[in-house]
Protein backbone atom coordinates (compact mmCIF):
# COMPACT_ATOMS: atom_id res chain seq x y z
CA UNK A 1 0.00 0.00 0.00
CA UNK A 2 1.24 3.52 -0.85
CA UNK A 3 0.68 5.98 2.02
CA UNK A 4 -0.30 9.55 1.22
CA UNK A 5 2.28 10.96 3.58
CA UNK A 6 4.77 10.99 0.70
CA UNK A 7 5.74 14.62 0.02
CA UNK A 8 4.80 14.21 -3.63
CA UNK A 9 1.18 13.66 -2.59
CA UNK A 10 0.98 15.87 0.47
CA UNK A 11 -1.37 18.27 -1.31
CA UNK A 12 -3.94 15.52 -1.78
CA UNK A 13 -4.38 14.60 1.87
CA UNK A 14 -7.20 17.08 2.29
CA UNK A 15 -9.54 19.08 0.14
CA UNK A 16 -10.86 22.44 1.26
CA UNK A 17 -9.41 21.69 4.68
CA UNK A 18 -11.39 18.46 5.06
CA UNK A 19 -9.53 15.24 5.93
CA UNK A 20 -9.82 12.41 3.46
CA UNK A 21 -12.02 9.48 4.34
CA UNK A 22 -9.25 7.04 3.41
CA UNK A 23 -5.59 7.59 4.23
CA UNK A 24 -4.07 5.22 1.72
CA UNK A 25 -4.58 3.75 -1.72
CA UNK A 26 -3.35 0.68 -3.52
CA UNK A 27 -0.34 0.54 -5.78
CA UNK A 28 -2.46 -1.34 -8.34
CA UNK A 29 -4.98 1.50 -8.47
CA UNK A 30 -2.19 3.92 -9.24
CA UNK A 31 -0.93 1.71 -12.06
CA UNK A 32 -4.45 1.55 -13.48
CA UNK A 33 -4.68 5.33 -13.38
CA UNK A 34 -1.31 5.76 -15.11
CA UNK A 35 -2.41 3.38 -17.87
CA UNK A 36 -5.61 5.38 -18.50
CA UNK A 37 -3.74 8.69 -18.28
CA UNK A 38 -1.26 7.58 -20.92
CA UNK A 39 -3.71 5.84 -23.25
CA UNK A 40 -6.61 8.32 -22.73
CA UNK A 41 -8.82 5.34 -23.41
CA UNK A 42 -10.32 2.90 -20.95
CA UNK A 43 -10.40 0.18 -23.61
CA UNK A 44 -6.74 0.48 -24.51
CA UNK A 45 -5.75 0.86 -20.85
CA UNK A 46 -7.72 -2.30 -19.97
CA UNK A 47 -5.92 -4.22 -22.73
CA UNK A 48 -2.59 -2.91 -21.45
CA UNK A 49 -3.43 -4.00 -17.90
CA UNK A 50 -4.72 -7.36 -19.16
CA UNK A 51 -8.17 -6.82 -17.67
CA UNK A 52 -11.68 -5.79 -18.77
CA UNK A 53 -13.03 -2.23 -18.64
CA UNK A 54 -15.54 -2.55 -15.73
CA UNK A 55 -12.97 -3.56 -13.07
CA UNK A 56 -10.54 -0.95 -14.43
CA UNK A 57 -13.21 1.74 -14.08
CA UNK A 58 -13.90 0.57 -10.51
CA UNK A 59 -10.23 0.90 -9.58
CA UNK A 60 -10.11 4.45 -10.95
CA UNK A 61 -13.28 5.36 -9.08
CA UNK A 62 -11.88 3.92 -5.82
CA UNK A 63 -8.69 5.90 -6.30
CA UNK A 64 -10.58 9.16 -6.88
CA UNK A 65 -12.67 8.53 -3.78
CA UNK A 66 -9.61 7.91 -1.67
CA UNK A 67 -7.74 11.00 -2.84
CA UNK A 68 -11.03 12.96 -2.82
CA UNK A 69 -10.29 14.43 -6.26
CA UNK A 70 -11.59 14.12 -9.80
CA UNK A 71 -8.59 12.93 -11.76
CA UNK A 72 -10.25 12.14 -15.10
CA UNK A 73 -13.05 13.71 -17.10
CA UNK A 74 -14.99 11.14 -19.08
CA UNK A 75 -17.47 11.37 -21.91
CA UNK A 76 -18.81 8.82 -24.35
CA UNK A 77 -16.03 9.68 -26.78
CA UNK A 78 -13.18 11.22 -24.84
CA UNK A 79 -11.09 10.81 -21.66
CA UNK A 80 -8.87 13.60 -20.46
CA UNK A 81 -6.92 14.48 -17.37
CA UNK A 82 -8.08 17.21 -15.04
CA UNK A 83 -5.48 19.67 -13.78
CA UNK A 84 -5.31 17.67 -10.53
CA UNK A 85 -5.05 14.47 -12.56
CA UNK A 86 -2.19 15.89 -14.61
CA UNK A 87 -0.25 16.73 -11.47
CA UNK A 88 -1.10 13.41 -9.85
CA UNK A 89 0.04 11.53 -12.96
CA UNK A 90 3.61 12.85 -12.82
CA UNK A 91 3.94 12.00 -9.15
CA UNK A 92 2.39 8.57 -9.70
CA UNK A 93 4.85 7.75 -12.49
CA UNK A 94 7.72 8.77 -10.24
CA UNK A 95 6.55 6.54 -7.40
CA UNK A 96 5.95 3.57 -9.71
CA UNK A 97 9.41 3.93 -11.21
CA UNK A 98 11.02 4.22 -7.79
CA UNK A 99 9.07 1.20 -6.55
CA UNK A 100 10.12 -0.90 -9.52
CA UNK A 101 13.69 0.24 -9.06
CA UNK A 102 13.56 -0.74 -5.38
CA UNK A 103 12.28 -4.20 -6.26
CA UNK A 104 14.98 -4.61 -8.92
CA UNK A 105 17.67 -3.57 -6.44
CA UNK A 106 16.33 -5.98 -3.83
CA UNK A 107 16.35 -8.86 -6.30
CA UNK A 108 19.87 -8.03 -7.43
CA UNK A 109 21.00 -7.90 -3.81
CA UNK A 110 19.37 -11.28 -3.18
CA UNK A 111 21.41 -12.70 -6.06
CA UNK A 112 24.57 -10.98 -4.83
CA UNK A 113 24.71 -8.67 -7.86
CA UNK A 114 24.74 -5.42 -5.89
CA UNK A 115 26.21 -4.30 -2.59
CA UNK A 116 29.67 -3.59 -1.28
CA UNK A 117 32.63 -5.52 0.03
CA UNK A 118 35.69 -4.32 1.94
CA UNK A 119 38.88 -6.33 1.48
CA UNK A 120 41.89 -5.88 3.73
CA UNK A 121 45.16 -6.91 2.12
CA UNK A 122 48.85 -6.98 2.94
CA UNK A 123 51.03 -4.60 0.87
CA UNK A 124 52.63 -7.36 -1.20
CA UNK A 125 49.18 -8.34 -2.51
CA UNK A 126 49.01 -4.95 -4.23
CA UNK A 127 51.65 -5.90 -6.80
CA UNK A 128 49.52 -8.41 -8.69
CA UNK A 129 46.78 -10.13 -6.68
CA UNK A 130 44.48 -7.23 -5.75
CA UNK A 131 44.60 -5.64 -9.23
CA UNK A 132 43.61 -8.99 -10.76
CA UNK A 133 40.73 -9.31 -8.30
CA UNK A 134 39.55 -5.75 -9.00
CA UNK A 135 39.70 -6.32 -12.75
CA UNK A 136 37.63 -9.49 -12.51
CA UNK A 137 35.06 -7.85 -10.24
CA UNK A 138 34.69 -4.93 -12.65
CA UNK A 139 33.72 -7.41 -15.38
CA UNK A 140 31.63 -9.94 -13.46
CA UNK A 141 30.26 -7.86 -10.57
CA UNK A 142 30.10 -4.28 -11.90
CA UNK A 143 27.41 -3.19 -9.42
CA UNK A 144 29.34 -4.33 -6.36
CA UNK A 145 31.45 -1.59 -4.76
CA UNK A 146 34.94 -2.77 -3.84
CA UNK A 147 36.78 -1.05 -0.98
CA UNK A 148 40.40 -2.26 -0.82
CA UNK A 149 42.24 -1.41 2.41
CA UNK A 150 45.99 -1.93 2.74
CA UNK A 151 46.97 -3.37 6.13
CA UNK A 152 49.66 -5.36 7.85
CA UNK A 153 48.99 -9.07 8.32
CA UNK A 154 47.98 -8.90 11.98
CA UNK A 155 45.73 -5.90 11.20
CA UNK A 156 43.87 -7.95 8.60
CA UNK A 157 43.02 -10.58 11.21
CA UNK A 158 41.92 -8.02 13.79
CA UNK A 159 39.85 -6.09 11.23
CA UNK A 160 38.20 -9.34 10.21
CA UNK A 161 37.32 -10.18 13.81
CA UNK A 162 35.88 -6.70 14.46
CA UNK A 163 33.83 -6.70 11.26
CA UNK A 164 35.66 -3.74 9.74
CA UNK A 165 36.36 -5.78 6.60
CA UNK A 166 34.45 -8.56 4.88
CA UNK A 167 37.43 -10.48 3.53
CA UNK A 168 41.19 -10.39 3.97
CA UNK A 169 44.37 -11.41 2.17
CA UNK A 170 47.17 -12.07 4.61
CA UNK A 171 50.31 -14.14 4.97
CA UNK A 172 49.46 -14.92 8.59
CA UNK A 173 47.89 -18.33 9.13
CA UNK A 174 45.36 -17.44 11.83
CA UNK A 175 44.53 -20.23 14.27
CA UNK A 176 41.43 -18.50 15.64
CA UNK A 177 38.29 -20.62 15.43
CA UNK A 178 36.13 -17.67 14.39
CA UNK A 179 38.28 -17.04 11.30
CA UNK A 180 37.99 -19.27 8.24
CA UNK A 181 41.06 -19.40 6.03
CA UNK A 182 41.90 -20.76 2.61
CA UNK A 183 45.36 -20.81 1.09
CA UNK A 184 44.92 -19.02 -2.22
CA UNK A 185 48.58 -18.35 -3.11
CA UNK A 186 51.63 -20.58 -2.76
CA UNK A 187 54.46 -19.17 -4.85
CA UNK A 188 58.20 -19.71 -4.79
CA UNK A 189 60.77 -17.17 -3.70
CA UNK A 190 63.04 -15.67 -6.31
CA UNK A 191 66.40 -14.01 -5.94
CA UNK A 192 66.85 -10.25 -6.25
CA UNK A 193 70.48 -9.18 -6.62
CA UNK A 194 72.14 -5.91 -7.56
CA UNK A 195 73.05 -5.47 -11.20
CA UNK A 196 76.79 -6.03 -11.58
CA UNK A 197 77.03 -8.36 -8.58
CA UNK A 198 79.60 -11.05 -9.29
CA UNK A 199 77.00 -13.82 -8.87
CA UNK A 200 74.80 -12.48 -11.69
CA UNK A 201 77.25 -14.13 -14.11
CA UNK A 202 76.91 -17.57 -12.54
CA UNK A 203 74.43 -19.80 -14.36
CA UNK A 204 73.95 -22.53 -11.75
CA UNK A 205 73.22 -20.50 -8.64
CA UNK A 206 72.50 -22.31 -5.40
CA UNK A 207 71.59 -20.93 -2.00
CA UNK A 208 75.01 -21.87 -0.65
CA UNK A 209 76.52 -19.21 -2.94
CA UNK A 210 75.03 -16.57 -0.62
CA UNK A 211 76.63 -17.70 2.62
CA UNK A 212 78.12 -14.56 4.15
CA UNK A 213 76.85 -12.30 1.34
CA UNK A 214 75.28 -8.91 2.23
CA UNK A 215 71.58 -9.54 2.75
CA UNK A 216 68.44 -7.37 2.95
CA UNK A 217 66.02 -8.97 5.42
CA UNK A 218 62.39 -8.53 6.38
CA UNK A 219 61.67 -7.24 9.88
CA UNK A 220 60.17 -9.48 12.54
CA UNK A 221 57.38 -7.18 13.68
CA UNK A 222 55.78 -6.24 10.35
CA UNK A 223 57.28 -8.72 7.91
CA UNK A 224 57.27 -11.61 10.35
CA UNK A 225 55.92 -14.39 8.16
CA UNK A 226 58.48 -13.82 5.39
CA UNK A 227 61.31 -13.36 7.89
CA UNK A 228 60.48 -16.60 9.70
CA UNK A 229 60.16 -18.56 6.44
CA UNK A 230 63.45 -17.28 5.05
CA UNK A 231 65.30 -17.77 8.34
CA UNK A 232 64.06 -21.37 8.36
CA UNK A 233 65.32 -21.72 4.80
CA UNK A 234 68.79 -20.43 5.73
CA UNK A 235 68.96 -22.69 8.79
CA UNK A 236 67.93 -25.74 6.77
CA UNK A 237 70.52 -24.87 4.11
CA UNK A 238 73.28 -24.26 6.65
CA UNK A 239 74.12 -20.72 5.55
CA UNK A 240 74.38 -17.43 7.45
CA UNK A 241 73.85 -14.34 5.26
CA UNK A 242 75.42 -11.07 6.36
CA UNK A 243 72.31 -9.05 7.23
CA UNK A 244 72.87 -5.41 6.33
CA UNK A 245 69.37 -3.98 6.68
CA UNK A 246 65.89 -5.02 7.77
CA UNK A 247 62.66 -3.52 6.45
CA UNK A 248 59.03 -4.55 6.50
CA UNK A 249 57.88 -3.91 2.93
CA UNK A 250 58.80 -5.87 -0.18
CA UNK A 251 59.14 -2.76 -2.34
CA UNK A 252 61.57 -1.30 0.24
CA UNK A 253 63.61 -4.52 0.23
CA UNK A 254 63.89 -4.34 -3.57
CA UNK A 255 64.79 -0.65 -3.44
CA UNK A 256 67.75 -1.39 -1.15
CA UNK A 257 68.84 -4.15 -3.53
CA UNK A 258 68.57 -1.63 -6.36
CA UNK A 259 71.12 0.56 -4.54
CA UNK A 260 73.61 -2.28 -4.26
CA UNK A 261 73.24 -2.88 -0.53
CA UNK A 262 72.72 -6.62 -0.70
CA UNK A 263 70.69 -9.50 -2.10
CA UNK A 264 67.19 -10.57 -1.09
CA UNK A 265 64.65 -13.32 -1.55
CA UNK A 266 61.19 -12.03 -2.46
CA UNK A 267 57.92 -13.69 -3.54
CA UNK A 268 57.87 -14.35 -7.28
CA UNK A 269 54.94 -11.95 -7.82
CA UNK A 270 57.20 -9.09 -6.66
CA UNK A 271 59.24 -9.24 -9.84
CA UNK A 272 56.61 -6.97 -11.35
CA UNK A 273 58.51 -4.20 -9.50
CA UNK A 274 61.09 -3.20 -12.07
CA UNK A 275 64.09 -1.17 -10.98
CA UNK A 276 67.07 -0.41 -13.22
CA UNK A 277 69.74 -2.01 -11.06
CA UNK A 278 67.88 -5.10 -9.84
CA UNK A 279 68.30 -8.51 -11.46
CA UNK A 280 65.74 -11.23 -10.69
CA UNK A 281 66.83 -14.84 -10.92
CA UNK A 282 64.99 -18.09 -10.43
CA UNK A 283 66.77 -20.31 -7.93
CA UNK A 284 65.99 -23.85 -6.86
CA UNK A 285 64.99 -23.99 -3.21
CA UNK A 286 63.49 -26.74 -1.04
CA UNK A 287 59.78 -27.04 -1.90
CA UNK A 288 58.52 -26.46 1.63
CA UNK A 289 59.88 -22.92 1.73
CA UNK A 290 57.35 -20.90 -0.21
CA UNK A 291 55.48 -17.63 0.04
CA UNK A 292 51.86 -18.40 0.98
CA UNK A 293 48.87 -16.12 1.23
CA UNK A 294 45.52 -16.85 2.85
CA UNK A 295 42.02 -15.62 2.15
CA UNK A 296 40.36 -15.09 5.52
CA UNK A 297 36.74 -14.47 6.43
CA UNK A 298 34.70 -14.55 9.59
CA UNK A 299 33.04 -17.87 10.34
CA UNK A 300 29.28 -18.09 10.31
CA UNK A 301 26.71 -16.22 8.28
CA UNK A 302 27.91 -13.85 5.61
CA UNK A 303 26.23 -11.91 2.86
CA UNK A 304 25.63 -13.40 -0.58
CA UNK A 305 27.85 -10.67 -2.02
CA UNK A 306 30.71 -11.60 0.31
CA UNK A 307 30.41 -15.27 -0.59
CA UNK A 308 30.39 -14.47 -4.32
CA UNK A 309 33.49 -12.30 -3.99
CA UNK A 310 35.21 -14.98 -1.92
CA UNK A 311 34.57 -17.55 -4.67
CA UNK A 312 35.77 -15.08 -7.30
CA UNK A 313 39.02 -14.43 -5.41
CA UNK A 314 39.66 -18.14 -5.03
CA UNK A 315 39.19 -18.62 -8.76
CA UNK A 316 41.28 -15.59 -9.78
CA UNK A 317 44.23 -16.69 -7.64
CA UNK A 318 44.04 -20.36 -8.59
CA UNK A 319 46.97 -19.90 -10.98
CA UNK A 320 49.23 -18.97 -8.05
CA UNK A 321 48.60 -22.17 -6.04
CA UNK A 322 51.46 -24.07 -7.57
CA UNK A 323 51.46 -26.82 -4.93
CA UNK A 324 47.74 -27.70 -5.28
Buried (B, 14 or more C-beta within 10 A) or exposed (E): EBEBEBEBBEBBBEEEEEEBEEEEBBEEBBBBBBBBBBBEBBEBBBBBBEBEEEEBBEBBEBBBEBBBBEBBEEEEEEBEBBEBBEBBBEBBBEBBEEBEEEEEBEEBBEEBBBBBBBBBBBBBBBBBBBEBBEEBBEEBBEEBEBEBBEBBBBBBBBBBBEEBBBBBBBBBBBEEEEBBBBBBBBBBBBBBBBEEBEBEEEEEBEBEBBEEBBBBBBBEEBBBBBBEBBBEBBEEBEBEBEEBBBBBBBBBBBBBBBEBBBBBBBBBBBBEBEBEEBBBBEBEBEEEBBBBBBBBBBEEEBBEBBBBBBEBBBEBBEEBBEEE
